[in-house]
Amino acid sequence: MSDATLHDATQDPDDFVVQIADQVESFLVAVTEVAKGDEPDSAVPFLLLEVSQILLAGGRLGAHEDIVPDERYEPDTGPDADVDELRENLARLLDPIDVYSEVFDPYEPRKAPVPARISDDLTDVITDLRHGMAHYRAGRTTEALWWWQFSYFSNWGSTASATLRALQSVVAHVRLNQPLEELDGLDTDQTPMGDETLEFEAGRVMAEEIGEPLGMRSAE
């Protein structure tokens, strides 16, 4: 199934797989466009919207019964596309707020937050979604649904959820005119700290300083 026939008129738009594929394709295109940096003023609000929408697709996949692939072994989709340039572009675009604090499993007690990057998370999600899209474009629709559902549970669902929380927090801090304080949840004495975490300790980043460049205005 080529790009030209991705949304072929003969496909039923009410089909579950078509709807999920539409949402996946929209996310892939939108984030790739944001990463180009042509409209940096609207990057964060737009990413907030796009991540919210792809998580809607994930929620539908999560609520769906287990999808069983047609074949016992997953067909080869070829090498995954390189996402290094996309990751670097997103990192430059989101530099003031790229690093955030994440708890991997909210049900695992006494786990300290760890530093994560929005740019890494978005490209991780895109890699999973592109893999399923390769199956879809090849006409293996059940395989595509299986992969999107499986990887939603195993990786991209939790990754996108953490990213959404970070983006929502940035928007909330700006709209509510609240400074972004240093993160007290990181245990700097027990957790190995790398270059990512040093960004947290470089000082307090005020919402007013990042709001204007990212196209958001604080409340009066």
C-alpha positions in Angstrom: 0.0 0.0 0.0 1.8 3.1 -1.2 1.4 6.7 0.1 -0.9 7.4 -2.7 -3.3 4.7 -1.6 -2.9 5.2 2.1 -6.4 6.7 2.2 -7.9 5.1 -0.8 -11.5 5.9 -1.5 -12.3 2.2 -1.4 -11.4 2.0 2.3 -14.2 2.4 4.7 -13.4 5.5 6.8 -15.3 3.9 9.7 -12.9 0.9 9.8 -11.0 0.9 13.1 -7.6 0.4 11.4 -8.2 3.3 8.9 -9.1 5.6 11.8 -6.0 4.7 13.8 -3.8 5.0 10.7 -5.2 8.4 10.0 -4.3 9.5 13.5 -0.8 8.0 13.3 -0.1 9.6 9.9 -1.4 13.0 11.2 1.0 12.8 14.2 4.0 11.8 12.1 3.5 14.6 9.6 2.7 17.2 12.3 5.7 16.5 14.5 8.0 16.4 11.5 6.8 19.8 10.4 7.2 21.3 13.9 10.8 20.0 14.0 11.6 22.0 10.9 11.4 25.1 13.2 9.5 27.2 10.7 7.0 28.3 13.4 8.9 28.2 16.7 6.4 30.5 18.4 3.7 27.8 18.3 5.9 24.7 18.9 4.9 23.8 22.4 1.1 24.4 22.2 1.1 22.5 18.8 3.0 19.6 20.2 0.7 19.5 23.3 -2.2 19.1 20.9 -0.6 16.5 18.7 0.6 14.3 21.6 -2.9 14.5 23.1 -4.4 13.3 19.9 -2.1 10.4 19.4 -2.8 9.3 23.0 -6.4 9.2 22.0 -5.5 6.7 19.4 -3.5 4.8 22.0 -6.4 4.8 24.4 -8.6 3.3 21.7 -6.0 0.6 21.0 -5.6 0.0 24.8 -9.4 -0.5 25.2 -9.6 -2.8 22.2 -9.5 -6.5 22.6 -6.1 -8.1 22.0 -5.2 -8.0 18.4 -3.7 -11.2 17.0 -1.5 -10.9 13.9 -2.1 -13.0 10.8 1.3 -14.5 10.9 3.3 -16.2 13.7 6.4 -14.2 13.0 6.4 -10.5 12.2 7.3 -9.8 8.6 10.4 -7.7 8.0 9.7 -4.1 7.4 13.3 -3.2 6.6 15.5 -0.9 8.6 13.9 1.8 10.6 14.3 5.3 9.3 17.0 7.4 10.9 15.6 9.9 13.4 18.8 11.5 14.6 18.3 14.7 12.6 14.7 14.9 13.8 15.8 14.5 17.4 18.5 17.1 17.0 16.1 19.6 15.5 13.5 19.1 18.2 16.2 19.4 20.9 17.3 22.8 19.5 13.8 24.0 19.1 12.8 23.0 22.7 16.1 23.7 24.3 14.8 25.8 27.3 12.3 23.1 28.3 13.6 19.9 26.7 14.8 18.2 29.9 12.1 17.3 32.4 11.6 14.9 35.4 9.8 11.6 34.9 8.7 8.7 37.0 8.7 5.5 34.9 6.1 3.5 36.8 3.7 5.4 39.2 2.8 2.1 40.8 6.4 1.2 41.7 6.9 2.6 45.2 9.7 4.9 46.2 11.1 5.3 42.7 13.0 8.6 42.4 12.2 10.7 39.3 14.8 10.7 36.5 15.7 13.2 33.9 14.2 12.7 30.4 14.1 14.7 27.2 11.0 15.6 25.2 13.0 15.4 22.0 14.1 11.9 22.8 10.6 10.9 23.7 9.0 12.2 20.6 11.4 10.5 18.3 11.0 7.3 20.3 7.2 7.5 19.8 7.7 8.3 16.1 10.0 5.2 15.6 7.3 2.9 17.0 4.5 4.5 15.0 6.5 4.5 11.7 7.2 0.8 12.2 3.5 0.0 12.3 2.8 2.4 9.4 5.3 0.3 7.3 3.0 -2.7 7.8 -0.1 -0.7 7.1 1.3 0.7 3.8 2.3 -2.8 2.8 -1.3 -3.9 3.2 -0.7 -5.8 6.4 -3.4 -4.0 8.4 -3.8 -6.6 11.2 -0.1 -6.6 11.7 -0.1 -2.8 11.9 -2.8 -2.8 14.5 -1.0 -5.5 16.5 2.2 -3.6 16.5 0.6 -0.3 17.4 -1.3 -1.9 20.2 1.7 -4.0 21.5 4.1 -1.0 21.4 1.5 1.2 23.0 1.6 -1.0 26.0 5.3 -1.7 26.0 6.8 1.7 25.1 5.2 4.5 23.2 2.1 4.9 25.4 4.0 5.6 28.6 6.5 7.7 26.7 3.9 9.8 25.1 2.0 10.2 28.4 5.2 11.4 30.1 5.8 13.9 27.3 2.2 15.1 27.5 2.6 15.8 31.2 5.8 17.8 30.6 4.3 19.9 27.8 1.1 20.5 29.7 3.2 21.6 32.7 5.1 24.1 30.6 1.9 25.6 29.2 0.3 25.7 32.7 3.3 27.4 34.2 3.2 30.1 31.6 -0.6 30.6 31.5 -0.8 30.7 35.3 2.3 33.0 35.5 4.2 30.6 37.7 8.0 30.2 37.6 9.5 26.9 36.8 11.3 26.1 40.0 14.2 23.6 40.3 13.0 20.1 40.6 13.3 18.9 44.2 12.3 15.3 43.4 15.7 14.3 41.9 17.9 12.6 44.4 21.3 14.1 43.4 23.1 12.2 46.2 22.1 8.7 45.1 21.2 9.0 41.4 24.0 9.4 38.9 23.7 12.8 37.3 24.7 13.5 33.7 24.7 16.5 31.5 20.9 16.4 31.2 20.4 16.9 34.9 22.9 19.7 35.0 20.4 21.8 33.1 18.1 21.5 36.1 20.8 22.9 38.4 21.9 25.7 36.1 19.4 28.0 37.9 15.6 28.6 37.8 14.1 29.0 34.4 11.3 31.5 34.5 8.2 30.9 32.6 8.3 34.5 31.4 11.6 33.8 29.7 10.4 30.8 27.8 6.8 31.8 27.2 7.4 34.5 24.7 9.8 32.7 22.5 7.5 29.6 22.4 4.5 31.7 21.5 2.7 31.6 24.9 1.6 34.5 27.0 1.4 34.5 30.8 -1.8 35.4 32.6 -2.1 39.1 33.4 
